[in-house]
Amino acid sequence: MRKKFNSKSKGKNLHASRENKDKDNKINKNKDNKSKNIKNTNKNIKGKGKNDQNKNKDNKKSKDTNKDKTPTTQYIRVNTLKITPEKLKARLTDKGIELEDTFLEYLFKIKNTKVPVGATPEYLFGYYYLQSISSVIPSLVLNPSEKDMVLDMCSAPGGKTTHLCQLMNNKGIVVANEVNRKRIKSLKSNIFRMNITNTIILNSDALRLKYFNSFDKILLDAPCSGNDIKDKNREVSKRDIRYCSLRQKNMINIGIELLKTGGELVYSTCSAEIEENEEVIEYILSMRKDIELINISNFKDTITGISVVDGEVNGTIKVIPPNEPFFIAKIRKIQ
């Protein structure tokens, strides 16, 4: 027998299946919409992140460009062992380098130049050294004679070492010590380039030099945390400053051990931090009874064209901005 065809039930089934399909389609559409929203949200987040990164980059760039806008004044120290200041000035003027006189007859300020001052034939011949006006002061304060035995405890790249030799007319003995083997290369290069003949180069940690107690004069231009004028990207923490201060105290103590009785030591840094300067001097004066601080306050009166003031410890001096910061103190061993 044939079964009767039930049109009502068939219609109900068709209607139900259509409803189910519509529900599925709605669910799928909702899923698609949600996924699109999530993607759009992610894009927005990424876009914001990129914008933030770009903003940070722009801020960094603007900071860097602002730092770079501060011009660093260049100076040249004439190597009088090879040429007179007058002759060198004439030669460099012919090359388009405009020079200005300073308080030292053999130190010139570079006002304007059409050529790289570190790549002229005169530079390669050793006729001059590029050196800041602040950094010539420690050697002048030490004031070594032609008969002295001198130690430069931290000598690379050789600016102060070659200046000391120049002040000594290439006579006496200068021991140029440098702990960093890689920096010895630049030290040697400058010594040979400038025709220095009274120097012994030593590669050693200055803290291990305590057995050489025979020096008339010692220059301790101590490793320090630096300054913002010399290093525009300088980032130094309090911990770095404390570390430098501790090492400097050890080094100045060793330096005094290396002096003869009556010998003199100049302590200097290019840092503006009290912990690395006055605090070091106060420490060593309180620790040792065989030394005295030599008052060099009057020295600042002989210097023009540079900002030099008294240090926080009476008898010391320091160079302040706009010049490169420097601190200088002088100590004599009395017994």
C-alpha positions, 0 to 999 in steps of 0.5 A: 500500500502506498503511504499517504503524503502528508503535505502539512508535516512536509511544510513544517519540516521545510520551514524548520530547516529554513529557520535553522539555516537562517539561524546558522547564517546569522551566527556565521555573519555575527562571527564574521563581524566579530572577527572583522571587529577584532582585526580592526581593533588589532589594526588600531592597536598596532597603528597606535603602537606605531604612532607611539613608536614614531612619536618616541623616535621623533622625540629622540631625534628632536632631543638629539638634534637639540644636543647636536645644535650645541657647537663644540669649540675646537682648539689646537695646541701647537707642538713647539718641539717641531714648529713655532706658533707663528709659522703654523698659524700662517700655514693653516690660515692659507688653508682656510682655517681661521684661528683666534689667539688664547691665553697661551701663545701656542694654543689657538681657538678654531673660529672657522675652517674649510677643511677637516682640521684632523686630516691636514698635512700639518696634523699628520706631521705632528705640528699640532694636537687637537685638545680642549682649552680645559684639558691643557690646564692640569699640565700647566699646573703640574709645571714639570722641569727639564730635570724631573722624572714624571709619571702620567698615570692614565695617559692615552690617547696622549694629549696631556703626555705630549703636552708635558713633554713639550713643557720639558723640552723633550728632556727629563723622563716621562713614564706614560702609563695606560691600562687599556692595551687597545688604547696604547696604539693611539698613545704610541701614534701621537708620541711618534707623530709629535716627535716625543723622545723622552717617554717610556710607555707602560701598559699596567694598571695604575693601582699596581705601580706602588713599587715605583716610588721615585717620581718628582711629578705625577699627573693623575687625570683620573678615569671619571664619569665624564660630562655632557659637553664632551659626550652629548649622549652621556647617561650616568647613574649614581652607582657609576659615580660612586664606582668612579669615586672609589677607584679615584680614591684608590688611585690618588693614594697609590699616586702619593706612594709613588712620589718622592718626598717633596714631590707633587701630584696634580689630580684632575677629572673632566667630571662635574660631580662633587663625589669625583672631585672635592670628595676625593681630595677631602678623603685623601687629606683626612686619610694621610698626614704626609701630604699638604694641599697646594693652593692654586686659586691664584692660577685662575687669574692667569687664565683669560677667555675661559670660565675658571672658578674656585672649587668647593675645597679651598685651594682647588679650581674648576672649569665650568660651562660653557667650557668643558668641565674640569676639576684640578687640585695639587698635592705635595708629599711632605714626608 
